[in-house]
């Protein structure tokens, strides 16, 4: 008896099909269209999400893009068309250029300080320490707080002459409360507060990724003569690559959009020393009622985030996304 060729089961377009059952002589096509009832169910479940996406995401982008081409105070309909003048004004404004610099500094600090500290802490808490579950909860707890709550908390702690942290620093001969009033140190103080808020998230991500790495790999490396550092650098760190890459992505996008914590903590001051693009946008849109200019800043923020996301996904996350799609295809 000869074995039938797999090509004999090819369907239209070369798609391979499988026999529907022993002795049935029929075939089952792999790419069946969804049933009408299933299509209706998909439409029912997807329509609310699509409507919310259109109303809360796409519509504001379209409105902001339109308003950015006008000199408009937000009242009535925009009539004074000025083209791209709001965009040229933004890049000529020293305050906005300072916002770009502040964002770059915060991004670099996040990548150089925040993420490595979170990774090191995750590696430490992966060890068999007594009470490590309590430590995990303590380190993750700040992330549960809202940005506004975190900013108010630090304002109270380091309030001059009244805050507990300010009193301790004065007792030690320092003045921690003054760092938020000094233009040379306020941005770094804001970074420390942001890191305190978010490093617990990255710690949990790295910890979860580390626990998914089989212990046998590190044990084999140590058996082959590798030191603990070599095992981490050559075995653990490469396997943490997908988590590191997504953490970098989240950190950069979050820094570009940073607003509420800075607004409550410093208001962007002193003298714009801690101001971000979102704070400048809020100032012009809701304080000075220059909605057209504020819309231009929001579109610049959107384009920066979009371009970075597309380039990062295309170059850095491409291997991770292709691997995920391959795994899904194998599971199907």
N, C-alpha and C positions, 0 to 999 in steps of 0.2 A: 504494500500500500504506500502510495506516495503522499508526502506531506504537502498540503496546498500552500502555495506562495502567499505571503502576507499582502502582496499587491493585488491578489484576486479579491480581497475584501475592501479595496479602496473605493470610497464613495465619490460623489461629485467633487471636482476640484482636487482630487488626489487625497482626500481625507480618509484616513484608515478607519474602518469599522470593524466591529467584533460580532461573531455569531450570537444570535439572540438566545440560543439554547441548544442542548444536544438534540440532534436529529431534526431540528425545526427547519433548517435550510434557510432561515431568514437572517437578516443582519440587523444590528443596532447601531445607529449613527451616533457618533460622539458629540456632535454639535447641534443637538435638538433645540429648536426654538422654544422659548417659554410659553406655557399655556396661557390662554386668554385670562383665566382667573388669576394666574400668577402675575400677569402684566397689570391687571387692575389692582392687585394688592401692592405691587411696587409703586404704582402711581399714587395710591392712597397714602402710603407711608412716606414717600419722597416729596410729595407736593408741599406739605407744611414746611419742611426744611428748605426746599428751594425758594419758597416765598419769603421766608425769613432771611435767607442769604441775599435775595434780590433787594429786599427792603432795607436791611441793616448793613449790607456790605457794598453791593454794586451801586445802589442808588446814591449813598453818600459820596462815593468816589466820583460819580458822574456830576453830582451837584457841586462838589468842591472843585473839580476840574473846570466847570463852567464859571463858577464864581471867581476863580483865580485869575481870570482874564479881564476882570472888571475892577474898578475902584468903587467899592461898595461898603456901606456901613452896616449891612445886615437888615435894614428896614426897607420894605417895599421890594420892588424888583430891580435887579442890577441894570443900569442903563449906560454908565460911563465906561465904554469899552477901551481898555488900554493895552490889550494884547499880552505880550510877555514881560511887561514892565515890572510886574510884581516879582517875577523870578530874577530878573537882573538886579532889582533892588535888594533881594534877599542875599545874593552872592556878593553884593557890594557893601552890605551892612556889616560892620565889624562885630556887632553883637551876634549875628547869625554865624559868621565865620568862627567866632569864639565858641558857639554851640557845637559846631562840627569838631573843633579841636577837643572840647570837653568830652564829647562822645567817643572820640578816638582814644583819649587817655583812659577813659573808663573801660573801653573794650580791651585795651592792652593789659590793664591791671587785672581785669577779670580772667583773661587767658593765662597770665603769668603767675598770678597769686591765688585767685579764688578757686579755680578748677584744680590746680595741683594740691592745694591744701585739702580740698574736699576728697580728692583721690587718696591722699595719704591717710586721712582720717578713716576713709572707708576700708583701706587695707588694714589699718590698726584694729578697727572694730570687727574685722573678719577673723581675727585671732581668738583663741579660746580664753577670753578675759572674764574675770568674775564680774557680774553685773553689766555685761555689755549690752543687754537688751535695754536697760535703763539709760545707758549712755546714748544709745541710738535714738530713744525717744527724746532725750534732752536736746540733742543736736538737731533733730528734725523739727522740734517744737516751734522755733521762730518762723519756719516757712508757713505754718498754719495761720499765723497772724496776718492781717491785711496790711497793705503798704501804709495806709493812713495810720493805723494803730501803731505800727512800728515807728513811724516818724514822730508821732505824739509821745510815745514812750521815751525815745531818746531826747526829745526836747525837754521833757520833765526831768530826766536823769541828769542832763548836763546843763540845766538852767542855771545861769550865773547867780551865785550867792544863795541858791535855794535847792538845787539839785543834789541828789545823793552822790552821783559820780563826780560832780564838780567839787563837792566838799572833800571827798577822798583825794582827788588830784591836788587840791590846795594843801591838804595835810602832808602830802608827799613832796610838796614844793613845785608842783606843776599847775597848769591852768587848762584843764581839758575842755572847759566850756568855751574858751577863747578860740578854739580851732574852727568853730562854726562862724566866727565873726572875722576871721583873718582871711583875706582874699588868696593868700598863698597856701593855705592849708585846708580851706573849706571843701575843695573838690575831693581831696583824699579822705576827709572825714565822712563825706557822703558815700564814698566808695566802701569804707569800712562798715557803715550802716547797711548798705545794700548787700554786701557780702555776708554780714551776720544774718540777714533775712533769707538769702537764697542758697547759701552753701549747703544747708541741710538737704535741699532737693537734689543737688548734684552728688552729695555723699550717698544718698539712698540709691541713686541711679548706678553709681560705681559699685556700691556694695552688692546690689542685685546682679550686676554683670559679673562681678568677681565670684559670687556663689554659683554661677552657672558654668564656671570653668572647672572641668574635672580635676580632682586632686591628684589623680594619677599622672597628669602631665608634669606638674611641679615635682612630684616625687621621682619621676623618671629622670628629670633634669638634675636633681640633687644626687641621684644615684650615679649619674654619669660624671659627677665631679663638679657641677656648677654650684657656685655660691648662692646665697639667698638673693643677693642683688642681681646676679646674672640670671637666675631663674625668673625673677620679676621682669627684668628688662627684655629677655629673649623669649619668654613664654607668656607670662601674664599680660604684659603691656600690649603686645600685638593683638591678643584676644580681646582686650578692652577697647580696641580701635573703634568699632561701631558706636559704643557708648561715648567715647571721647569726642567723636565727630558730631554726634547729635547734641552733646552738651555745648560744644563750641557754637553750634548753630543757634541754640536757644539763648545762649549768653549774648551773642552779638545782636540778635533781633530784639531781645529784651532791653538791651542798652540803648538801641536806637529809639525805642518807644518809651524810654523812662520819663515819667512825669510826676505821678501823684506823691511819691515819696520825697522827691526833691522839692515839690511845691509846698508841702506841709513842713518839711524840715528846714528849708532855708528860703523858700520863695524865689530861688534862683540867685540870691545875693550872697555876699555883699558885692555891689557894683558888677552884677552879672557873672561873678566868678564861678558859680556853680550852676549856671543856667544851661538847660538842654533845649533841643529844638522844640520839644513838646511844650515846655514852659514858655518859650518865646511865642509859640503859636497861641497859647492860651492868653498870654498878656495882650497881644494885638487883637485877638478875636473877641474877648469878653471884658477887657478893661479899656481898650482904646477904640473898640468898635471899628477896626479896620479889617473887616471880614474877608475882603478880597485878598489882602496880603497874608492873612492867617491861613486862608485856603491854599495859597501858593506854597507856604511852608509845609502844610499837611501833605500836599502832593509830592513835594520833594522827599519828605519822610517816607511816603508810600513807595516812591520809585527807588529810593536807596534800599529799602527792605526787600522790594521785589527783585531788583537786579542782583543783590547779594544772594537771595534765596535761590534764584535760578542758576547763577554761576556756581554756587556752592553745591547745589544738588547735581548739577551737570558734571562737575569736576571731582568733588570730594565724596558725595554720597552716592555716586553712580554705582559703585561696586556693591554697596550695601543694599540699594533698592533692587538691583538686578538679582542679587542673591535671594532676597525675600520673594521676588516673583518666581524664581526658579523653584524654591521650596514649595510655594503654593501650587505651582504646576505639577510638581511631583506628588503632592498630597491628593490632588484631584485624580 
